[in-house]
């Protein structure tokens, strides 16, 4: 499911920038400009706030046309 709540989006963006491991398994960050989705702890350069969508599952991100990040390997993550 795509996350739409503005407060939750703000929290998730902060977690993404901080690489917060407490959010692993809670969301996947999908970057509109690259069509890649990542784990919250990904070490890749962080996108602009307005370029990120958040999904609760990797399957949903894939269904929306995103591919898995080759740096953090979100499809290999087991919660």
C-alpha positions as CSV (number, residue, x, y, z in Angstrom):
1,X,0.0,0.0,0.0
2,X,1.2,3.5,-0.8
3,X,1.6,5.7,2.2
4,X,-0.4,9.0,1.8
5,X,-0.5,10.4,5.4
6,X,1.6,13.6,5.4
7,X,2.8,13.2,9.0
8,X,3.9,9.6,8.3
9,X,5.7,10.8,5.1
10,X,7.6,13.4,7.2
11,X,8.6,10.7,9.7
12,X,9.6,8.3,7.0
13,X,11.7,10.8,5.2
14,X,13.6,11.7,8.4
15,X,14.1,7.9,9.0
16,X,15.4,7.6,5.4
17,X,17.9,10.5,5.8
18,X,19.0,9.2,9.2
19,X,19.3,5.6,8.0
20,X,17.2,4.6,11.0
21,X,17.2,0.7,11.4
22,X,14.1,0.9,13.6
23,X,12.0,1.4,10.4
24,X,13.3,-1.8,8.7
25,X,10.3,-3.8,7.5
26,X,7.9,-0.8,8.0
27,X,8.4,0.9,4.7
28,X,10.2,0.9,1.4
29,X,11.3,4.3,-0.1
30,X,10.7,4.6,-3.9
31,X,12.5,7.3,-5.8
32,X,10.5,8.7,-8.7
33,X,13.5,10.1,-10.6
34,X,15.4,6.8,-10.6
35,X,12.6,4.3,-10.5
36,X,14.4,2.5,-7.7
37,X,13.1,1.4,-4.2
38,X,15.3,1.0,-1.1
39,X,15.3,0.0,2.5
40,X,15.3,2.8,5.1
41,X,18.9,2.1,5.9
42,X,20.3,2.4,2.4
43,X,23.7,4.0,2.1
44,X,22.9,5.6,-1.3
45,X,22.7,9.3,-1.7
46,X,19.4,10.6,-0.4
47,X,16.8,12.0,-2.8
48,X,14.9,15.2,-2.4
49,X,11.8,15.0,-0.2
50,X,9.4,15.6,-3.2
51,X,10.9,12.7,-5.2
52,X,10.1,9.9,-2.8
53,X,7.0,7.7,-2.4
54,X,6.6,5.2,0.4
55,X,5.2,1.7,0.2
56,X,4.5,-0.9,2.9
57,X,5.7,-3.8,0.7
58,X,8.3,-4.4,-1.9
59,X,5.6,-6.1,-4.1
60,X,3.6,-2.9,-4.2
61,X,6.7,-0.9,-5.2
62,X,7.5,-3.4,-8.0
63,X,3.8,-3.3,-9.1
64,X,4.2,0.5,-9.5
65,X,7.2,0.1,-11.8
66,X,10.1,0.5,-9.4
67,X,13.1,-1.9,-9.3
68,X,15.1,-3.0,-6.3
69,X,18.2,-1.0,-5.3
70,X,21.5,-2.8,-6.1
71,X,23.1,-1.2,-3.0
72,X,20.8,-2.2,-0.2
73,X,19.1,-5.2,-1.8
74,X,15.6,-4.7,-0.4
75,X,14.3,-8.0,-1.8
76,X,16.8,-9.9,0.4
77,X,15.6,-8.3,3.6
78,X,13.7,-10.6,6.0
79,X,11.8,-8.9,8.8
